[in-house]
Amino acid sequence: MILGGVCALITIVVVLVLAAGAVWYFALRETPQSVVEDYFATWEAADCERYEEVSTEAYRGEEYTCEFWQENIAQQKEEGIEYHDEVVSSEVDGDRATVHVEEKTTKGSESTEGIFDIHLVREDGSWRLDSTTIIQEPEAL
């Protein structure tokens, strides 16, 4: 009787571990697309700490400082510039990925559209923004 209870308990634990692993793998796993969307939210919040986590040093640039980055965001918001980004597609090739983004920029009643690719690399098991290629340059507002 005790042996049967132990076997049942072991079976329940194994099922729970497998279920948790499946949830993580299919629902919570970081993807290049999710990292780019996280970057957009990070930019909106002017969260330097998270920005540094989702980007490489090459992406931020040699002159990067948290203060300058936040000031740039604040200045654009003061000028009434808003960005509406939509991830259109993504491709993964080993430890490299490309996320295709369409962006609509508005300032008052004016708007312009641009298209760009964000290139990501996998570092220490996580995806990081590494560079950007402009496909369609938005007009100046």
C-alpha positions as CSV (number, residue, x, y, z in Angstrom):
1,M,0.0,0.0,0.0
2,I,2.8,2.4,0.9
3,L,4.6,1.5,-2.4
4,G,1.5,2.3,-4.4
5,G,1.2,5.7,-2.8
6,V,4.9,6.5,-3.4
7,C,4.5,5.5,-7.1
8,A,1.4,7.7,-7.4
9,L,3.2,10.6,-5.8
10,I,6.2,10.2,-8.2
11,T,3.9,10.0,-11.2
12,I,2.1,13.3,-10.1
13,V,5.4,15.1,-9.6
14,V,6.7,13.9,-13.0
15,V,3.5,15.1,-14.7
16,L,3.6,18.5,-13.0
17,V,7.3,19.0,-14.0
18,L,6.6,18.1,-17.6
19,A,3.6,20.4,-17.7
20,A,5.6,23.3,-16.3
21,G,8.3,22.7,-18.8
22,A,5.8,22.6,-21.6
23,V,4.3,25.9,-20.5
24,W,7.7,27.5,-20.2
25,Y,8.8,26.2,-23.6
26,F,5.7,27.2,-25.6
27,A,4.4,30.2,-23.8
28,L,7.1,32.0,-21.7
29,R,10.2,31.4,-23.8
30,E,11.9,34.5,-25.0
31,T,11.8,35.0,-28.7
32,P,13.4,37.7,-30.9
33,Q,9.9,39.2,-31.5
34,S,9.2,39.3,-27.8
35,V,12.5,41.0,-27.1
36,V,11.8,43.7,-29.7
37,E,8.4,44.3,-28.3
38,D,9.9,44.5,-24.8
39,Y,12.4,47.1,-26.2
40,F,9.5,49.2,-27.4
41,A,7.9,49.1,-24.0
42,T,11.4,49.8,-22.4
43,W,11.7,52.9,-24.7
44,E,8.3,54.1,-23.7
45,A,9.2,53.8,-20.0
46,A,12.7,55.2,-20.5
47,D,13.9,52.2,-18.5
48,C,17.7,52.3,-18.9
49,E,18.3,49.2,-16.8
50,R,16.0,47.1,-19.0
51,Y,17.4,48.7,-22.2
52,E,20.9,47.6,-21.3
53,E,19.6,44.1,-20.7
54,V,17.9,43.8,-24.1
55,S,20.7,45.4,-26.2
56,T,24.3,44.9,-26.9
57,E,27.0,47.5,-26.4
58,A,27.3,47.8,-30.2
59,Y,23.6,48.6,-30.4
60,R,23.8,51.3,-27.7
61,G,26.9,52.8,-29.2
62,E,30.2,54.0,-27.7
63,E,28.8,57.4,-26.6
64,Y,25.8,55.8,-24.8
65,T,24.9,57.1,-21.3
66,C,21.6,56.4,-19.5
67,E,21.0,60.1,-18.9
68,F,21.4,61.1,-22.6
69,W,19.2,58.2,-23.7
70,Q,16.5,59.3,-21.2
71,E,16.9,63.0,-22.2
72,N,16.4,62.1,-25.9
73,I,13.2,60.2,-25.1
74,A,11.9,63.1,-22.9
75,Q,12.7,65.7,-25.6
76,Q,10.8,63.7,-28.3
77,K,7.8,63.3,-25.9
78,E,7.9,67.1,-25.2
79,E,7.8,67.8,-28.9
80,G,4.7,65.6,-29.2
81,I,6.4,62.9,-31.2
82,E,4.8,59.4,-30.8
83,Y,5.9,56.1,-32.3
84,H,3.5,53.3,-33.1
85,D,5.6,50.2,-33.9
86,E,4.3,46.9,-35.3
87,V,6.4,43.7,-35.6
88,V,5.5,42.3,-39.0
89,S,7.7,39.2,-39.1
90,S,10.8,37.6,-37.7
91,E,13.4,35.1,-38.9
92,V,15.8,33.1,-36.9
93,D,19.1,31.7,-38.2
94,G,21.0,29.9,-35.4
95,D,22.2,32.6,-33.0
96,R,21.1,35.5,-35.2
97,A,17.6,36.8,-35.9
98,T,16.0,39.6,-37.8
99,V,12.7,41.2,-36.8
100,H,10.9,43.3,-39.5
101,V,9.1,46.4,-38.1
102,E,6.8,49.0,-39.5
103,E,6.7,52.3,-37.7
104,K,4.3,55.1,-37.9
105,T,5.6,58.4,-36.3
106,T,3.1,61.1,-35.5
107,K,3.5,64.7,-34.3
108,G,0.2,66.5,-34.0
109,S,-1.6,66.0,-37.3
110,E,1.5,65.1,-39.2
111,S,2.6,61.5,-39.7
112,T,5.2,59.5,-41.5
113,E,5.9,55.8,-41.9
114,G,9.2,53.9,-41.9
115,I,10.2,50.3,-42.2
116,F,13.3,48.8,-40.6
117,D,14.8,45.5,-39.5
118,I,16.2,45.0,-36.1
119,H,19.0,42.4,-36.0
120,L,19.5,40.4,-32.8
121,V,22.1,38.0,-31.5
122,R,21.9,35.4,-28.8
123,E,24.3,36.2,-25.9
124,D,24.4,34.0,-22.8
125,G,21.2,32.3,-23.9
126,S,19.2,35.5,-24.3
127,W,18.3,37.5,-27.4
128,R,19.8,41.0,-27.6
129,L,19.3,43.9,-30.1
130,D,22.5,44.3,-32.0
131,S,21.9,46.6,-35.0
132,T,19.2,48.1,-37.2
133,T,18.9,48.4,-40.9
134,I,16.5,51.1,-42.3
135,I,14.5,49.7,-45.2
136,Q,12.3,52.8,-45.7
137,E,13.5,56.1,-44.2
138,P,10.6,58.0,-42.6
139,E,10.2,61.6,-43.7
140,A,11.3,64.3,-41.2
141,L,8.5,65.7,-39.0
